[in-house]
Amino acid sequence: MKKFTGRLSASFIILSLLLTGCGGADKAGNNAAPGASKTPGTQIAFENVFAETPMTVALDSIDYNGVVSAGDRVYFSGYTQYNRETMDDGTDVRSALMKLISCDFNGENVKTHWEYEFRNDGAAKIRDLTQLSAFDVDADGNVWLLLNTTHEDETDARDPVYEDKKSLIKLSPDGAELCNIDDLSEAGGGELANIYVQEMTHDASGNIYLKGEGIYVFSSDGSYAFAVTETPYIERMAATDTGDVMYIMNDAATAGNAYLFKTIDFAAGAASDKVLKYSGTHYFNECYRGNSGYIFYYPYQKGIYGMKRDTVTGEKVLDFVNSDISSAGSKSFCSTDDGGFIMTGSEYDGRTGEQTTAAFLLTENKNATLEGKTVLTLGVLYGNADDVTRFNKASKTARIIVKDYAEYNTADDRTRGQTQLDLDIISSRGPDIISMQQGSSAKYVSKGALADLTPFLDSGKHGVLRENLFENILTAGSPDGNIYHITPRFTIMTLAGKASIFGDGAGITTAKLAEIADAHPDAAVMQNMTSDTWLVNALWLGMDTYVDWAAGTCAFNSQDFIDSLNFSKRFPMEIDYNAMNDASAYMERERDMETTFPEERTLLMNYTVYGPRVARDMDFMFGEKSALVGYPTTGDNGNVISPWGGYAITAASQNKDIAWEFICDVITHADDEDNKPSSIFNGMSINKNVFEAKARAEMIPLEDRDFENGVQTIRPYPEGGSSGNILYSADDIDKTDPFFDNYALTQDDVDRATRAITGARTLFSTDEQISAIIMEEAQAFWSGAKSAEETANIIQSRVSLYVSESS
């Protein structure tokens, strides 16, 4: 039973967080563009470019949750903006109109196919709701609707009634009802009683396919036909270029990232023997109907790919960065019959609570050119490219092309991209700018491969002044005190606990942590931690402790790493996440989290510092004064800086001034983002003035705040992170919630949060090859075949060779 509360568009804020990769990779064999910044061997391609044509359809602020293209029309489903009414009795009633509309590719000739007004009256004892769960449109223009109807009766609070049913309806193009299965639970001998539909599509004959745990098939007249199930489960469903429907599942018999594509034979009522095998690095979180030799289309990283039928490999079709398409806002896509795409986007204004949406027709632009612009390349590994899109749109003289080194990875070797990036940078054949999302620049600095950014920063060009920035964030990870990369946005990763147990400092060794854990034998050290995750954290959060790239040495046979190995055995090897997701277990765990820290049944929790409220939030969570303990370290501070989209300029770049202009643009945009109420989700700006302004605002009593533009309130959330909501009226404050008592921060709260940020020195840093070595060798330790000392010596030997070769 689903209940709708809050602002419907909030889910799209979350989605926009999950859509973090957008960009493109160049391909070998193409000539460099005129005027390109390049070193010998650099090749730049400007391909897979699509043009955006806005569709002028009047969408009534519709908040998209589905888009389908059929013939020469496009169909959209979603919600209009919430309306809020205050009734005579003071009760708030919120309403929205759910709609399914269509238009032509120009956005004209709009037609409404279905609509329903949803009213959320929290005071009502009896509530009914109909929701459009999924829809599809066949080749003849018939519209199929899957409706979910819920009935709630809380007249008797001791025995409430919750009922729901699903209906499958077929409408003709002119709106006539052609068939109606009122309750799917009565179809298929009860097979569909509890079906949860994730996808809906059709084949060339108009038969309808619903994907839940299995695939449930209905003939074109609406009668139930059969179901297809697989073990362990079906991951995705795809309508293909040949008019068939296939499903995608993991190939358990093949190591690595392997999938099986199985075509469904409607006549046989089962999967056919047409099985294709895919082995690569891509994942298939969404699938769009294929054409022109592509079985289906799918989004991956920084573009849309087509799955080639002849080779069963993914080929990039649309490059988001080359096409100036940002990943900001939630987006839905569908393919058109002529090889184009329809894209929808949503923009959420945290100050006003307004959701604006737009739709675009994407058509290939084969005449796109780089001529007349200075071209720079940016090397990334899975990095976000929205910064590049914004810069490219604004610049009249320069353009940045993204090269995604993750494209070098294979199913057998996921470190090839990192290796190739290292080789290109160190050999001076690499890009002008590199994304430092992977962390420390030390190994590149040791080779003289990066430009010192100190003179650029000290110049004050483009309005970026060094004295306005957090100095420790600037110099984190630097082997010599100079500045080799800039992190425009960041968070601080830490472990939090009671100050009465861990003291007020932010430095603790693994040995000391083990001593405290032994003194609390009935307490868990942390929730949901596994042996391998602990060890990976020890590496990634302390890379600078274990590896000295300048000297070409490492210290994985140190007592500190041996202690980390031994400590990792305190955690289970695996967690049964299926059991955790059980509804009753989930609710029990949520209730338990409210008391587990105050009652000292759990000692530590992961926490990410997003802003000034960190100390107060942790006090609330632990029920007394808290401490940001930090991760185990041999130094004096174990808080770790997690960079959000840092950048460095390569020493070989011929256009360092333009590269610096790009970095300054990113820093300035980070300041702008921090001024939005929803900025908690986007990390903190490196500009300390922005942090100080937010801290001053958080010290204003809640009742004295200006609610006109929204007030972001943050409350602690179990297992790290924070959840936030935006208040637009003092009436939204729950006076019975103890969290709001003395909500305003004190100077001591702000000082503790400031120390958590300015005291951090260690930079979150990853190296896939070192991680792979450690995980491989640790298996023998966890199984008991080797001691911690033996394992550490083997890791030291293998990593030493790698580091010496890379330094």
KEPADREN-548106 format. One line per 2 residues: number of its first residue (from 1); for each residue x, y, z of C-alpha. Coordinates in steps of 0.1 Angstrom, whole numbers, plus 5000, padded with zeros to 4 digits. Last residue first. Layout:
N
NUM = X Y Z; ...
# end
This chain:
807
807 = 5565 5066 4900; 5543 5040 4882
805 = 5569 5012 4881; 5578 5017 4917
803 = 5542 5018 4927; 5534 4985 4909
801 = 5564 4967 4923; 5557 4979 4958
799 = 5521 4969 4955; 5530 4933 4949
797 = 5556 4930 4977; 5536 4950 5002
795 = 5505 4929 4995; 5526 4897 5001
793 = 5540 4911 5033; 5505 4922 5046
791 = 5491 4887 5039; 5519 4871 5059
789 = 5515 4895 5088; 5477 4891 5088
787 = 5481 4854 5090; 5474 4831 5060
785 = 5449 4803 5052; 5423 4816 5077
783 = 5397 4822 5051; 5398 4859 5058
781 = 5436 4859 5054; 5435 4840 5021
779 = 5408 4864 5007; 5430 4894 5017
777 = 5453 4887 4987; 5427 4894 4960
775 = 5411 4923 4978; 5445 4939 4983
773 = 5457 4934 4947; 5424 4947 4933
771 = 5425 4978 4955; 5460 4986 4944
769 = 5450 4983 4908; 5419 5004 4912
767 = 5436 5033 4928; 5414 5055 4949
765 = 5419 5086 4970; 5399 5103 4997
763 = 5422 5132 5007; 5437 5134 5042
761 = 5441 5168 5058; 5409 5174 5076
759 = 5412 5199 5105; 5395 5227 5085
757 = 5363 5208 5080; 5357 5191 5113
755 = 5370 5222 5131; 5343 5243 5114
753 = 5316 5219 5125; 5328 5221 5161
751 = 5330 5259 5159; 5295 5261 5145
749 = 5280 5240 5173; 5300 5261 5199
747 = 5286 5293 5184; 5251 5279 5189
745 = 5229 5266 5162; 5192 5274 5159
743 = 5168 5244 5165; 5164 5251 5202
741 = 5136 5225 5202; 5130 5215 5165
739 = 5143 5180 5169; 5120 5174 5198
737 = 5091 5171 5173; 5059 5182 5190
735 = 5060 5217 5174; 5061 5202 5139
733 = 5072 5231 5118; 5052 5234 5086
731 = 5031 5263 5101; 5063 5284 5101
729 = 5059 5284 5063; 5080 5274 5033
727 = 5100 5246 5050; 5123 5226 5028
725 = 5132 5190 5037; 5164 5173 5043
723 = 5178 5138 5049; 5214 5134 5060
721 = 5243 5111 5053; 5254 5082 5075
719 = 5238 5050 5087; 5208 5066 5103
717 = 5196 5100 5092; 5202 5133 5110
715 = 5179 5162 5104; 5183 5190 5079
713 = 5161 5221 5075; 5163 5242 5043
711 = 5143 5274 5046; 5122 5284 5017
709 = 5122 5317 4997; 5094 5334 5018
707 = 5103 5316 5050; 5124 5344 5064
705 = 5136 5331 5098; 5126 5344 5132
703 = 5107 5313 5144; 5137 5292 5135
701 = 5161 5311 5157; 5190 5326 5136
699 = 5222 5306 5141; 5217 5286 5109
697 = 5219 5319 5089; 5253 5326 5104
695 = 5265 5291 5095; 5253 5295 5060
693 = 5273 5328 5056; 5304 5311 5071
691 = 5301 5282 5046; 5298 5306 5017
689 = 5328 5326 5029; 5348 5294 5030
687 = 5347 5291 4993; 5355 5254 4987
685 = 5317 5250 4982; 5300 5223 5001
683 = 5284 5190 4989; 5256 5188 4964
681 = 5227 5172 4983; 5229 5198 5011
679 = 5225 5224 4984; 5187 5222 4984
677 = 5183 5256 5000; 5203 5272 4971
675 = 5232 5295 4979; 5257 5266 4978
673 = 5249 5261 4941; 5260 5296 4933
671 = 5293 5291 4951; 5299 5259 4932
669 = 5292 5278 4900; 5321 5301 4908
667 = 5344 5272 4914; 5334 5255 4881
665 = 5339 5287 4861; 5373 5291 4878
663 = 5383 5256 4866; 5372 5265 4830
661 = 5392 5297 4831; 5422 5276 4843
659 = 5419 5254 4813; 5417 5284 4790
657 = 5450 5298 4805; 5466 5263 4804
655 = 5462 5261 4766; 5492 5242 4754
653 = 5487 5214 4779; 5519 5194 4786
651 = 5520 5202 4823; 5485 5187 4827
649 = 5458 5208 4844; 5440 5194 4874
647 = 5404 5191 4883; 5382 5182 4913
645 = 5347 5169 4907; 5334 5164 4942
643 = 5364 5157 4964; 5360 5137 4996
641 = 5381 5151 5023; 5388 5126 5052
639 = 5385 5132 5089; 5411 5111 5107
637 = 5430 5139 5123; 5462 5136 5144
635 = 5480 5111 5123; 5483 5073 5125
633 = 5447 5071 5113; 5415 5053 5120
631 = 5386 5071 5105; 5373 5103 5121
629 = 5361 5106 5156; 5336 5134 5149
627 = 5325 5136 5186; 5291 5137 5201
625 = 5275 5154 5231; 5244 5135 5242
623 = 5215 5116 5227; 5236 5100 5200
621 = 5215 5111 5170; 5207 5146 5183
619 = 5243 5152 5193; 5252 5141 5158
617 = 5228 5166 5142; 5242 5194 5164
615 = 5278 5186 5154; 5270 5184 5116
613 = 5248 5215 5113; 5273 5237 5096
611 = 5274 5219 5063; 5276 5187 5043
609 = 5297 5165 5067; 5292 5129 5058
607 = 5286 5104 5086; 5294 5068 5091
605 = 5282 5055 5125; 5301 5044 5155
603 = 5295 5026 5188; 5263 5005 5183
601 = 5245 4990 5213; 5256 5022 5232
599 = 5220 5029 5244; 5221 5064 5228
597 = 5234 5048 5196; 5210 5019 5192
595 = 5179 5039 5203; 5165 5054 5172
593 = 5182 5029 5149; 5161 5001 5165
591 = 5129 5017 5152; 5143 5018 5117
589 = 5156 4982 5120; 5121 4970 5130
587 = 5106 4988 5101; 5131 4972 5077
585 = 5126 4938 5091; 5088 4941 5087
583 = 5092 4952 5051; 5119 4927 5041
581 = 5147 4947 5026; 5172 4936 5052
579 = 5164 4899 5044; 5173 4906 5008
577 = 5204 4924 5019; 5218 4894 5035
575 = 5252 4908 5045; 5285 4892 5036
573 = 5320 4887 5051; 5308 4896 5086
571 = 5328 4922 5106; 5353 4918 5134
569 = 5376 4902 5108; 5383 4937 5094
567 = 5401 4946 5127; 5429 4921 5119
565 = 5435 4936 5085; 5434 4971 5099
563 = 5459 4962 5126; 5482 4948 5099
561 = 5478 4981 5080; 5488 5001 5111
559 = 5517 4977 5119; 5532 4985 5085
557 = 5535 4958 5059; 5514 4979 5035
555 = 5539 5007 5036; 5546 5020 5001
553 = 5575 5033 4981; 5581 5052 4948
551 = 5596 5082 4966; 5572 5107 4950
549 = 5544 5082 4950; 5545 5077 4987
547 = 5517 5051 4994; 5504 5039 5028
545 = 5494 5071 5046; 5485 5090 5014
543 = 5461 5062 5006; 5443 5065 5039
541 = 5407 5069 5032; 5408 5047 5001
539 = 5429 5020 5018; 5411 5018 5052
537 = 5378 5021 5034; 5387 4991 5012
535 = 5395 4972 5043; 5363 4980 5060
533 = 5343 4972 5029; 5360 4938 5026
531 = 5352 4928 5061; 5316 4939 5060
529 = 5298 4969 5076; 5260 4970 5080
527 = 5260 4987 5114; 5292 4997 5132
525 = 5313 4987 5162; 5285 4965 5174
523 = 5281 4966 5212; 5280 4937 5237
521 = 5318 4935 5240; 5322 4972 5249
519 = 5357 4973 5263; 5369 4952 5234
517 = 5355 4978 5210; 5375 5006 5229
515 = 5407 4986 5226; 5401 4978 5189
513 = 5396 5016 5183; 5429 5022 5201
511 = 5447 4997 5178; 5431 5012 5147
509 = 5444 5046 5157; 5422 5075 5166
507 = 5423 5112 5156; 5394 5135 5155
505 = 5396 5146 5191; 5368 5153 5216
503 = 5369 5120 5235; 5359 5086 5221
501 = 5336 5072 5248; 5321 5103 5265
499 = 5324 5121 5231; 5299 5096 5217
497 = 5305 5085 5182; 5309 5098 5146
495 = 5330 5083 5118; 5340 5107 5091
493 = 5338 5118 5055; 5341 5155 5048
491 = 5323 5168 5017; 5337 5186 4987
489 = 5330 5211 4960; 5354 5231 4938
487 = 5383 5206 4943; 5413 5222 4927
485 = 5444 5203 4915; 5481 5207 4916
483 = 5486 5232 4945; 5521 5234 4959
481 = 5528 5221 4994; 5552 5194 4982
479 = 5534 5161 4982; 5499 5176 4977
477 = 5471 5154 4989; 5452 5182 5005
475 = 5467 5216 4996; 5435 5234 4983
473 = 5412 5217 5009; 5435 5227 5037
471 = 5434 5263 5025; 5396 5266 5024
469 = 5391 5294 4998; 5385 5331 5001
467 = 5422 5339 5006; 5429 5322 4973
465 = 5408 5347 4953; 5387 5335 4922
463 = 5374 5365 4903; 5384 5354 4868
461 = 5420 5359 4875; 5431 5363 4911
459 = 5468 5360 4902; 5475 5338 4933
457 = 5453 5310 4919; 5470 5310 4886
455 = 5505 5311 4902; 5496 5283 4926
453 = 5482 5260 4898; 5514 5240 4895
451 = 5510 5221 4862; 5508 5183 4863
449 = 5531 5157 4847; 5562 5163 4867
447 = 5565 5126 4873; 5561 5128 4911
445 = 5532 5152 4905; 5514 5124 4886
443 = 5517 5100 4915; 5507 5127 4940
441 = 5475 5138 4923; 5453 5122 4950
439 = 5416 5115 4944; 5397 5095 4918
437 = 5375 5125 4911; 5406 5142 4899
435 = 5392 5150 4865; 5420 5157 4841
433 = 5426 5187 4820; 5447 5192 4788
431 = 5444 5155 4779; 5472 5130 4776
429 = 5503 5125 4754; 5527 5139 4780
427 = 5540 5103 4787; 5529 5106 4824
425 = 5494 5117 4814; 5488 5092 4787
423 = 5502 5063 4807; 5482 5071 4838
421 = 5450 5074 4818; 5457 5041 4800
419 = 5463 5023 4833; 5431 5038 4849
417 = 5411 5027 4818; 5427 4993 4818
415 = 5417 4987 4855; 5384 4969 4848
413 = 5401 4939 4832; 5381 4909 4822
411 = 5348 4926 4813; 5368 4953 4795
409 = 5379 4988 4805; 5391 5012 4778
407 = 5357 5030 4778; 5364 5040 4814
405 = 5389 5064 4799; 5361 5088 4792
403 = 5376 5115 4769; 5355 5147 4771
401 = 5359 5174 4745; 5362 5210 4758
399 = 5354 5239 4735; 5368 5273 4732
397 = 5361 5307 4715; 5325 5316 4721
395 = 5323 5300 4755; 5289 5298 4773
393 = 5275 5266 4760; 5309 5249 4763
391 = 5314 5260 4799; 5279 5246 4810
389 = 5285 5213 4792; 5319 5209 4807
387 = 5307 5214 4842; 5280 5189 4835
385 = 5306 5163 4828; 5305 5141 4859
383 = 5333 5116 4861; 5332 5078 4852
381 = 5370 5080 4847; 5377 5114 4831
379 = 5401 5130 4807; 5393 5165 4795
377 = 5404 5176 4761; 5408 5211 4748
375 = 5397 5226 4715; 5403 5262 4704
373 = 5374 5271 4683; 5371 5281 4646
371 = 5362 5246 4633; 5348 5222 4659
369 = 5320 5210 4635; 5286 5195 4637
367 = 5273 5186 4602; 5259 5152 4611
365 = 5235 5167 4635; 5214 5137 4647
363 = 5179 5146 4659; 5168 5151 4695
361 = 5132 5163 4700; 5130 5181 4734
359 = 5105 5182 4762; 5104 5207 4791
357 = 5096 5208 4828; 5094 5233 4855
355 = 5089 5223 4892; 5082 5251 4917
353 = 5092 5248 4953; 5100 5285 4954
351 = 5135 5285 4968; 5144 5249 4959
349 = 5136 5255 4923; 5133 5220 4906
347 = 5142 5216 4869; 5128 5187 4850
345 = 5138 5173 4817; 5122 5152 4789
343 = 5140 5137 4760; 5126 5123 4728
341 = 5150 5104 4706; 5160 5101 4670
339 = 5166 5070 4649; 5136 5074 4625
337 = 5111 5054 4645; 5116 5075 4676
335 = 5135 5064 4708; 5124 5072 4743
333 = 5141 5092 4770; 5133 5104 4805
331 = 5154 5129 4823; 5157 5141 4859
329 = 5173 5175 4863; 5210 5182 4856
327 = 5226 5157 4832; 5234 5184 4807
325 = 5230 5180 4770; 5256 5201 4750
323 = 5255 5175 4721; 5292 5168 4724
321 = 5287 5164 4761; 5257 5140 4758
319 = 5272 5118 4731; 5244 5100 4712
317 = 5249 5067 4693; 5277 5050 4712
315 = 5280 5013 4702; 5273 4984 4725
313 = 5283 4950 4714; 5262 4920 4703
311 = 5282 4917 4671; 5255 4915 4644
309 = 5227 4929 4665; 5244 4960 4677
307 = 5232 4972 4711; 5228 5010 4706
305 = 5243 5034 4731; 5230 5067 4747
303 = 5255 5090 4762; 5278 5099 4791
301 = 5276 5069 4815; 5253 5044 4798
299 = 5218 5050 4784; 5202 5022 4764
297 = 5191 5015 4729; 5177 4982 4716
295 = 5185 4956 4690; 5204 4981 4670
293 = 5204 4973 4633; 5183 5003 4622
291 = 5159 5002 4651; 5157 4996 4689
289 = 5130 5003 4714; 5144 5019 4746
287 = 5161 5001 4775; 5169 5013 4810
285 = 5193 5002 4837; 5212 4981 4812
283 = 5248 4979 4824; 5280 4981 4803
281 = 5314 4966 4809; 5314 4937 4784
279 = 5301 4902 4778; 5268 4899 4759
277 = 5252 4866 4749; 5223 4862 4725
275 = 5197 4836 4729; 5172 4827 4702
273 = 5159 4794 4716; 5126 4809 4722
271 = 5113 4820 4756; 5078 4808 4763
269 = 5041 4809 4751; 5050 4791 4719
267 = 5031 4816 4697; 5044 4846 4717
265 = 5081 4835 4714; 5100 4857 4738
263 = 5136 4866 4729; 5163 4860 4754
261 = 5193 4883 4759; 5218 4868 4782
259 = 5242 4889 4802; 5279 4890 4813
257 = 5298 4914 4835; 5324 4890 4847
255 = 5325 4853 4848; 5301 4833 4826
253 = 5277 4807 4838; 5256 4831 4858
251 = 5246 4851 4827; 5227 4879 4842
249 = 5193 4886 4827; 5178 4906 4799
247 = 5144 4901 4783; 5133 4901 4748
245 = 5103 4915 4730; 5100 4911 4692
243 = 5093 4938 4666; 5125 4933 4647
241 = 5142 4964 4662; 5136 4951 4697
239 = 5113 4959 4726; 5134 4954 4758
237 = 5128 4939 4792; 5152 4942 4821
235 = 5166 4923 4851; 5149 4890 4850
233 = 5155 4869 4881; 5175 4841 4898
231 = 5160 4821 4881; 5136 4829 4853
229 = 5099 4835 4848; 5079 4838 4817
227 = 5041 4842 4820; 5012 4834 4797
225 = 4982 4846 4777; 4959 4869 4796
223 = 4932 4884 4774; 4934 4920 4765
221 = 4925 4917 4728; 4961 4922 4718
219 = 4972 4892 4738; 4985 4896 4773
217 = 5019 4886 4786; 5033 4886 4821
215 = 5071 4889 4824; 5086 4877 4857
213 = 5094 4896 4889; 5074 4923 4874
211 = 5075 4931 4837; 5043 4936 4818
209 = 5042 4926 4781; 5013 4936 4757
207 = 5005 4920 4724; 5001 4945 4696
205 = 5013 4922 4668; 5047 4940 4665
203 = 5054 4935 4702; 5044 4956 4732
201 = 5059 4973 4762; 5054 4978 4800
199 = 5081 4981 4827; 5083 4979 4865
197 = 5050 4963 4873; 5046 4950 4908
195 = 5024 4918 4906; 5007 4907 4938
193 = 4977 4889 4925; 4992 4884 4890
191 = 4996 4846 4891; 4961 4842 4906
189 = 4949 4817 4880; 4962 4838 4852
187 = 4939 4867 4856; 4918 4874 4888
185 = 4946 4894 4904; 4945 4916 4873
183 = 4913 4933 4884; 4892 4954 4860
181 = 4906 4938 4828; 4892 4964 4805
179 = 4889 4962 4767; 4884 4985 4737
177 = 4875 5017 4756; 4870 5045 4731
175 = 4895 5073 4734; 4899 5084 4698
173 = 4932 5065 4694; 4915 5034 4709
171 = 4918 5027 4746; 4930 4995 4762
169 = 4927 4990 4800; 4946 4968 4824
167 = 4935 4972 4860; 4955 4967 4893
165 = 4940 4963 4927; 4945 4977 4962
163 = 4931 4973 4997; 4941 4987 5031
161 = 4915 4983 5059; 4923 4996 5094
159 = 4915 4975 5124; 4924 4993 5156
157 = 4920 5027 5140; 4884 5018 5130
155 = 4875 5045 5105; 4910 5040 5089
153 = 4897 5029 5055; 4922 5030 5027
151 = 4914 5020 4991; 4940 5018 4964
149 = 4936 5017 4926; 4966 5009 4904
147 = 4961 5015 4867; 4979 5000 4838
145 = 4970 5018 4807; 4973 5007 4771
143 = 4968 5033 4744; 4960 5022 4708
141 = 4979 5042 4682; 4980 5013 4657
139 = 5017 5006 4664; 5010 5001 4701
137 = 5011 5028 4728; 5023 5020 4763
135 = 5014 5029 4799; 5026 5023 4835
133 = 5015 5028 4871; 4988 5054 4864
131 = 4974 5060 4899; 4939 5057 4913
129 = 4934 5068 4949; 4907 5063 4975
127 = 4907 5076 5010; 4884 5069 5040
125 = 4893 5084 5074; 4899 5119 5060
123 = 4922 5142 5080; 4952 5138 5057
121 = 4932 5149 5027; 4954 5141 4997
119 = 4934 5148 4965; 4944 5131 4932
117 = 4925 5143 4902; 4926 5118 4873
115 = 4934 5122 4837; 4935 5100 4806
113 = 4940 5104 4768; 4944 5142 4766
111 = 4953 5155 4731; 4978 5181 4721
109 = 4979 5190 4684; 5012 5208 4687
107 = 5046 5199 4703; 5063 5200 4670
105 = 5068 5162 4672; 5030 5157 4674
103 = 5013 5157 4708; 5001 5133 4735
101 = 4987 5135 4770; 4984 5112 4800
99 = 4975 5131 4831; 4975 5130 4869
97 = 4961 5162 4883; 4974 5172 4917
95 = 4958 5180 4951; 4968 5190 4985
93 = 4943 5194 5014; 4954 5212 5046
91 = 4929 5211 5074; 4920 5244 5091
89 = 4884 5236 5096; 4874 5259 5068
87 = 4898 5241 5044; 4933 5253 5035
85 = 4941 5244 4999; 4975 5234 4984
83 = 4979 5227 4947; 5007 5203 4937
81 = 5022 5209 4902; 5008 5187 4875
79 = 5016 5150 4876; 5029 5127 4849
77 = 5025 5109 4816; 5037 5119 4782
75 = 5029 5105 4748; 5047 5115 4716
73 = 5032 5113 4681; 5044 5106 4646
71 = 5044 5068 4649; 5046 5059 4686
69 = 5069 5077 4710; 5066 5070 4747
67 = 5074 5092 4777; 5070 5084 4814
65 = 5073 5099 4849; 5071 5135 4839
63 = 5061 5163 4862; 5035 5182 4842
61 = 5039 5220 4847; 5007 5225 4826
59 = 5024 5207 4797; 5018 5231 4769
57 = 5037 5215 4740; 5063 5237 4725
55 = 5088 5209 4718; 5123 5223 4721
53 = 5146 5211 4693; 5179 5197 4707
51 = 5206 5188 4682; 5224 5155 4683
49 = 5262 5150 4681; 5275 5114 4679
47 = 5309 5127 4669; 5335 5153 4676
45 = 5367 5134 4676; 5401 5144 4690
43 = 5434 5126 4686; 5465 5132 4707
41 = 5495 5115 4693; 5519 5144 4696
39 = 5505 5170 4720; 5472 5188 4714
37 = 5453 5219 4719; 5430 5219 4689
35 = 5432 5247 4664; 5418 5226 4636
33 = 5403 5194 4649; 5425 5164 4654
31 = 5421 5136 4630; 5401 5105 4639
29 = 5416 5070 4643; 5410 5065 4680
27 = 5376 5074 4694; 5367 5103 4717
25 = 5347 5097 4748; 5315 5114 4760
23 = 5297 5132 4787; 5271 5127 4814
21 = 5275 5107 4847; 5257 5117 4879
19 = 5221 5107 4873; 5215 5094 4909
17 = 5214 5129 4923; 5189 5141 4897
15 = 5168 5111 4907; 5168 5123 4943
13 = 5156 5157 4932; 5130 5140 4910
11 = 5116 5121 4939; 5109 5155 4956
9 = 5085 5164 4927; 5055 5149 4944
7 = 5058 5172 4974; 5049 5157 5007
5 = 5028 5126 5013; 5015 5099 4990
3 = 5008 5065 5006; 5016 5033 4989
1 = 5000 5000 5000
# end
